């Protein structure tokens, strides 16, 4: 056994070298002295007009494979040049292909020309070319758009199994989610190149293709925002805001809860929810402990407000960042579509929290001495640690927000705004707070999260390549068009997306779920009639973000809050969290559904 | 056997408050010195996004403040129950709970360690996500580690 394995490995490696050599051999093209030049061009695309790239195209003339000349731009001369290639051309990323063949003079019009298409995960087929158009003497052209049919084969099943496995590994915490995604992406590529080498049925996606599926706008935006938060938190601003909220409430706990909810929602709309809760939870617990009330009567409103507030903007929550980047939606698109409904949901949350915790707040130990004692303690513990850095941070943050507002005008990716802000803030931190840049980059950027995102994009990309996502999307489109309950397809789609996304996000990590939903919603937006103003994207954002309130594991911010509270002697059970969080989720989803179906279409 | 120093490890939970009361009672009976210990344990951060390494420092400083309140409240209670302020000390440590209780017991030459029953205060995170170690195993490990008497209330 010990010998067999290396031998097999050696054979595999050597066979791939042999194959690579064959592949690189260029065909010698003999261009007849007197010839007819035929240009075959068009697009390879799906039934719904989405480009299909990397489709291999061969031209068969009178039953014989014909050498193809490809045409490319000569950058130096600024002209197009033709050169001999293999017997095939490959469609570009926009699905376009151009194949030029040379035939003996005066034979083109009578020739039996066929195009043979081949792409893993699609059925190979031959298409007859009829009626080539004569341009000049000896020059012909024919436009042919090609729509290959899907082939459900090994690649499809492998990508489906790996996607499901990753969901299982992450949901049941069998593997660290970054490792699960890394494993999935690497196995997909390994199978594509090793098994796909022997049988194209196993070819899932190319390395180049995998790289293209990684949305670097999302990665850089997350990275930039992590650094911005990393510098800002050094100033102590977040905890200081909680202390100031307490001061402003003047011993009125209900007022304190409302102020804290609004502050938390506002901060979460611009900065990461997890960091917001990580920094606000300890000071909130301190306040609760000293006032002798249950910390959860303040923490629960806060964490729910954080998840709701994060929904308001493009940068508030990772699902929004992913949606914005994929669908090319601007910061202002999010503000216009989501901020009003988030404000309404915040009002609903405040009312619900009043009913739930109002009676607890009355039990607080609110003697003047106690209130004063707490104020002195908070003032001592939570002060601004670096005023100069804070001033710089706020100016730069405002600048970044202005860039976010204007990024659509400049046709600039939002990640550029985050990166420029992060760079400027880092310089301020180095000058004013003697920050060690390497340490900052190492500690403040969540590298495991970024790797997770990159690998996840590849895994979902594989599911797109093999047609799995298309299959799910078609199913959802069919359900939406079924006329269930007499509802119009667009109405049914909005309801389905909001509610399914929310329930899924309450159970599984909303990041992989959103990543999977992106191409599905893109497809649905194309095929469902009367889908206007990106309504399905907003439905996804609302469902994926509000779903986080449904359970304790629905959002990372919930877990961090529960963890700190547990260490502060106030554990919470899954059910106790759900008793408060789930009704809030339901109410916010009802508001979102009404907003999306009855209000939003009229204001857009 | 004389009990000169008692360590009461607390996180301010219901179970811990019972342990605090018991420790105060024994300390009063024996005129012992009582140390309230809070251990900053950030293991839960592993379950946060990205493994939580990026924010461990923030979690530590946040828990340090919470711990300060918890042991101050315990100290106030001991004084209210009749102990001399000089006999009640507070301490915060950072790391694995069992190891830090052991270190504290050794440094203070403690005769008795009092803790609340770990099972009684575990929430969803500790029960299902963080602790792979069962309560019995934790208690056993604690007793094996610590050279002095351990009382689990």
Interface residues (C-beta under 8 A of the other chain):
Chain A: X173 X176 X178 X226 X233 X274 X275 X278 X279 X281 X282 X283 X285 X286 X289 X290 X377 X381 X443 X444 X445 X446 X447 X448 X449 X452 X552 X556 X559 X560 X562 X563 X564 X565 X566 X567 X568 X569 X570 X571 X572 X573 X574 X577
Chain B: X10 X11 X12 X13 X14 X16 X40 X41 X42 X44 X45 X47 X48 X49 X50 X51 X52 X53 X54 X55 X57 X58 X59 X61 X62 X63 X65 X66 X69 X70 X73 X121 X122 X123 X124 X125 X126 X128 X129 X130
